[in-house]
Amino acid sequence: MFHPSHSASVASEYLGVSAALDASIVSERPPHLDPTRCCVRIAPFAMLDQSKNKLLTSVGPATPMGILLRRYWMPIAAVSEFESQSIKPIRLLGEDLTLYKDMSGTFGLIGRHCPHRCADMSYGFVEQCGLRCNYHGWLFDRDGRCLEQPYEDVAQPEARFKEKIRITAYPVETRGGLIWAYLGPQPAPLVPNWEPFTWKNGFVQIVFADVPCNWFQCQENSVDPLHFEWMHMNWSVRLKDKGGPYSPRHLKLAFEEFDWGIVYRRIREGMSENDPMWKVGRVCLWPNALFTGDHFEWRVPIDDENTLSVTWCFSRVPKDREPFVQDQIPAWRGPVLDAETGRLLSSHVMNQDFVAWVGQGIIPDRRNEHLGLSDEGIIMLRNQFLKDIEAITRGEDPKATVRDPELNRSIALPIADRKNLVEGETLEQMAKHPLRSGQLSDYVFQAGQPQEVRKAYAKAMGIPE
């Protein structure tokens, strides 16, 4: 059971101080950072010592960040995966668990090992209610209660031994075709119903990838707009053995905190302050996602050294394809490594991100960093997490906790391309757009899209095969 003092004592141990946070992390900022544009203060050179780096990257049950992240619902699987299987082993926040869908259609998330003699529950079998261990038949429901012990129930029923046994169990819910898990204290907050989950006339696909590095550098990428110019634009040019032309350069960046995370805005060459990328911007969604308008990217901590990348991508169908109702949201797993070379793939947008994240090391040594002006968002992100850790030691909810059912009917987010995503456009208009036209011919975000998903997308969009 979580208690605020637990987080405080653990944080103190990690930082080596009596308070949950070390004040030096928010000392005066270097003079090269404009105080009118950044709402945070940082230590000289914004360098994190090893204890603070460990604080931000360790996600186990007894760590401050692990305790914090357990206050949020995490996407761990897709509903459509359970059309062909009933049980899936899960590792989340350093815990080994078993996700299942029983014969009544109820999802459950329980511990990996049976409390009888530690058999692996992911090899069990589902019943009308719950999951049964395949070793000696003990049956558990979604709340962790032991419903049956076949031998003990017959040999000594009066002992009622099963009533004394429980297995670890966590709540799960479905939203947007995803299965969400909550590992924190009760009462649990609501699973956020982000506005795009309510949109109609769209083809949605869910994409997973197993990324062999810590989650925190993945999420720092969510508030780093400058990398778009170099990693996704200029590097892509060079990967095609071309010398140019290069992308328009970034001229101006801004970062702003709001209820659900941090908005970043940018102006590149040829743009003005009337451009949606400056007026509206994009979102580093709290605590562990990027939201660009048509898709979410969650960076779900598996443990300290591995991250599950979860993408939820919405493609608005052309107006002449309305009304479109998607019967099933497909899910697939994309490769991270080139099967032939063993090197990281770099052909698609998110694969390029994976190169950056993994290339920093499993857990980067941030003592070696030299942050610049473009890293204001990184500084804001780190400081907000430290504030959240401090908040839960006081018994408060962390940032972006959703508890209001009325608000959760549809939570609006900044969306630069809202009109086209909601109202739609013709296929001809899409084909003429500099970005959307590329998405009509290929899934640009991640390598490995299965043919059956591609065909379903083409059919929804009215694209001839």
ChimeraX attribute file (.defattr): number of C-alpha atoms within 10 A of each C-alpha:
attribute: neighborCount
match mode: 1-to-1
recipient: residues
	/A:1	6
	/A:2	12
	/A:3	13
	/A:4	16
	/A:5	14
	/A:6	17
	/A:7	25
	/A:8	22
	/A:9	18
	/A:10	18
	/A:11	28
	/A:12	18
	/A:13	17
	/A:14	20
	/A:15	20
	/A:16	14
	/A:17	13
	/A:18	12
	/A:19	14
	/A:20	24
	/A:21	21
	/A:22	16
	/A:23	10
	/A:24	12
	/A:25	21
	/A:26	17
	/A:27	14
	/A:28	13
	/A:29	18
	/A:30	15
	/A:31	8
	/A:32	8
	/A:33	16
	/A:34	12
	/A:35	12
	/A:36	6
	/A:37	12
	/A:38	18
	/A:39	14
	/A:40	18
	/A:41	20
	/A:42	21
	/A:43	16
	/A:44	17
	/A:45	13
	/A:46	24
	/A:47	19
	/A:48	21
	/A:49	14
	/A:50	13
	/A:51	13
	/A:52	21
	/A:53	20
	/A:54	20
	/A:55	23
	/A:56	20
	/A:57	22
	/A:58	25
	/A:59	28
	/A:60	20
	/A:61	18
	/A:62	14
	/A:63	23
	/A:64	32
	/A:65	24
	/A:66	25
	/A:67	26
	/A:68	24
	/A:69	26
	/A:70	21
	/A:71	21
	/A:72	26
	/A:73	23
	/A:74	25
	/A:75	25
	/A:76	23
	/A:77	23
	/A:78	24
	/A:79	21
	/A:80	17
	/A:81	18
	/A:82	16
	/A:83	9
	/A:84	7
	/A:85	10
	/A:86	19
	/A:87	23
	/A:88	18
	/A:89	17
	/A:90	20
	/A:91	20
	/A:92	22
	/A:93	24
	/A:94	17
	/A:95	16
	/A:96	15
	/A:97	22
	/A:98	24
	/A:99	29
	/A:100	27
	/A:101	25
	/A:102	21
	/A:103	15
	/A:104	11
	/A:105	13
	/A:106	15
	/A:107	23
	/A:108	25
	/A:109	29
	/A:110	28
	/A:111	24
	/A:112	23
	/A:113	18
	/A:114	24
	/A:115	17
	/A:116	15
	/A:117	9
	/A:118	12
	/A:119	16
	/A:120	18
	/A:121	25
	/A:122	24
	/A:123	17
	/A:124	21
	/A:125	19
	/A:126	21
	/A:127	15
	/A:128	12
	/A:129	19
	/A:130	27
	/A:131	33
	/A:132	25
	/A:133	23
	/A:134	17
	/A:135	15
	/A:136	14
	/A:137	16
	/A:138	21
	/A:139	24
	/A:140	27
	/A:141	25
	/A:142	24
	/A:143	16
	/A:144	20
	/A:145	18
	/A:146	22
	/A:147	18
	/A:148	17
	/A:149	22
	/A:150	13
	/A:151	12
	/A:152	15
	/A:153	14
	/A:154	9
	/A:155	9
	/A:156	10
	/A:157	12
	/A:158	9
	/A:159	11
	/A:160	12
	/A:161	14
	/A:162	19
	/A:163	12
	/A:164	9
	/A:165	15
	/A:166	19
	/A:167	19
	/A:168	17
	/A:169	22
	/A:170	19
	/A:171	17
	/A:172	21
	/A:173	16
	/A:174	15
	/A:175	15
	/A:176	17
	/A:177	21
	/A:178	21
	/A:179	20
	/A:180	21
	/A:181	23
	/A:182	23
	/A:183	23
	/A:184	21
	/A:185	14
	/A:186	10
	/A:187	8
	/A:188	17
	/A:189	18
	/A:190	16
	/A:191	22
	/A:192	21
	/A:193	18
	/A:194	16
	/A:195	14
	/A:196	24
	/A:197	16
	/A:198	11
	/A:199	14
	/A:200	18
	/A:201	22
	/A:202	25
	/A:203	23
	/A:204	21
	/A:205	21
	/A:206	24
	/A:207	22
	/A:208	21
	/A:209	21
	/A:210	17
	/A:211	26
	/A:212	21
	/A:213	25
	/A:214	28
	/A:215	29
	/A:216	23
	/A:217	20
	/A:218	26
	/A:219	24
	/A:220	20
	/A:221	20
	/A:222	27
	/A:223	29
	/A:224	18
	/A:225	20
	/A:226	19
	/A:227	16
	/A:228	16
	/A:229	17
	/A:230	15
	/A:231	17
	/A:232	20
	/A:233	16
	/A:234	19
	/A:235	19
	/A:236	20
	/A:237	17
	/A:238	13
	/A:239	11
	/A:240	10
	/A:241	9
	/A:242	12
	/A:243	10
	/A:244	12
	/A:245	10
	/A:246	15
	/A:247	16
	/A:248	14
	/A:249	13
	/A:250	17
	/A:251	12
	/A:252	14
	/A:253	20
	/A:254	17
	/A:255	26
	/A:256	17
	/A:257	17
	/A:258	14
	/A:259	11
	/A:260	18
	/A:261	22
	/A:262	24
	/A:263	22
	/A:264	23
	/A:265	22
	/A:266	23
	/A:267	22
	/A:268	19
	/A:269	11
	/A:270	10
	/A:271	15
	/A:272	13
	/A:273	13
	/A:274	10
	/A:275	16
	/A:276	18
	/A:277	19
	/A:278	20
	/A:279	15
	/A:280	18
	/A:281	23
	/A:282	26
	/A:283	27
	/A:284	27
	/A:285	24
	/A:286	23
	/A:287	26
	/A:288	21
	/A:289	24
	/A:290	25
	/A:291	21
	/A:292	20
	/A:293	19
	/A:294	17
	/A:295	18
	/A:296	20
	/A:297	24
	/A:298	27
	/A:299	27
	/A:300	27
	/A:301	30
	/A:302	26
	/A:303	23
	/A:304	21
	/A:305	18
	/A:306	23
	/A:307	24
	/A:308	24
	/A:309	25
	/A:310	25
	/A:311	24
	/A:312	22
	/A:313	20
	/A:314	21
	/A:315	20
	/A:316	25
	/A:317	27
	/A:318	23
	/A:319	15
	/A:320	13
	/A:321	16
	/A:322	15
	/A:323	11
	/A:324	17
	/A:325	11
	/A:326	13
	/A:327	7
	/A:328	12
	/A:329	18
	/A:330	21
	/A:331	24
	/A:332	16
	/A:333	17
	/A:334	17
	/A:335	17
	/A:336	23
	/A:337	16
	/A:338	11
	/A:339	10
	/A:340	6
	/A:341	8
	/A:342	9
	/A:343	11
	/A:344	18
	/A:345	20
	/A:346	23
	/A:347	16
	/A:348	18
	/A:349	18
	/A:350	21
	/A:351	24
	/A:352	20
	/A:353	21
	/A:354	24
	/A:355	18
	/A:356	18
	/A:357	24
	/A:358	19
	/A:359	13
	/A:360	15
	/A:361	14
	/A:362	17
	/A:363	21
	/A:364	18
	/A:365	15
	/A:366	17
	/A:367	14
	/A:368	10
	/A:369	12
	/A:370	11
	/A:371	15
	/A:372	12
	/A:373	11
	/A:374	18
	/A:375	20
	/A:376	26
	/A:377	28
	/A:378	20
	/A:379	22
	/A:380	21
	/A:381	23
	/A:382	19
	/A:383	17
	/A:384	20
	/A:385	20
	/A:386	23
	/A:387	15
	/A:388	19
	/A:389	28
	/A:390	22
	/A:391	18
	/A:392	21
	/A:393	20
	/A:394	14
	/A:395	12
	/A:396	12
	/A:397	17
	/A:398	21
	/A:399	18
	/A:400	15
	/A:401	19
	/A:402	19
	/A:403	15
	/A:404	11
	/A:405	13
	/A:406	8
	/A:407	12
	/A:408	16
	/A:409	13
	/A:410	16
	/A:411	16
	/A:412	13
	/A:413	22
	/A:414	16
	/A:415	20
	/A:416	19
	/A:417	15
	/A:418	14
	/A:419	10
	/A:420	13
	/A:421	21
	/A:422	14
	/A:423	14
	/A:424	20
	/A:425	16
	/A:426	14
	/A:427	18
	/A:428	10
	/A:429	12
	/A:430	20
	/A:431	15
	/A:432	11
	/A:433	11
	/A:434	9
	/A:435	11
	/A:436	13
	/A:437	15
	/A:438	14
	/A:439	15
	/A:440	17
	/A:441	12
	/A:442	14
	/A:443	16
	/A:444	16
	/A:445	19
	/A:446	24
	/A:447	21
	/A:448	14
	/A:449	19
	/A:450	13
	/A:451	9
	/A:452	10
	/A:453	16
	/A:454	15
	/A:455	14
	/A:456	14
	/A:457	21
	/A:458	18
	/A:459	15
	/A:460	21
	/A:461	23
	/A:462	14
	/A:463	12
	/A:464	7
	/A:465	7
